[in-house]
Each structure stands twice: as C-alpha cells, then as structure tokens.
Amino acid sequence: MMLSLKKGRIAMAGFGILNGVQHYVGKVRTMRNEIRTRRFLNALPADIRKDIGWPDLYTDGRIRGH
C-alpha cells in the first residue's frame, strides 16, 4: 500500500514537470514564430510594408490614425 502511494506521488511530480516542459516549449515555439514573421515582413518591399502598416501600425501603444 505504501509503495502505491509513493508511485502516485512520483507520477504526479512527473506530470507537473511535463506540464512545465510543455509550457516552456510552447513559449519557445511562439517566440520563434514571431521572429520568423518579423523577418518575412521585413523582407517585403517597402511599398507593401507601408500598405499593410508594417512596422508603423502602432505608435505609443495606440493604433495610428485613431
């Protein structure tokens, strides 16, 4: 009986560690996707970037023109 309790605790600790790792991997993936998007947008011709409002869409935390 005591052995099954210890296994349960180990399993719960392992589950918490797994959640932490998944959270970290998710954040890294998000950061990489944002970097990839910025590189792609910065590689576009200036007139297209201007048309879509990149990178001047936001100024001082507000949407420009509003």
Secondary structure, DSSP 8 states (H G I E B T S, - for coil): -HHHHHHHHHHHHHHHHHHHHHHHHHHHHHHHHHHHHHHHHHHS-HHHHHHHTTTTTEETTEETT-
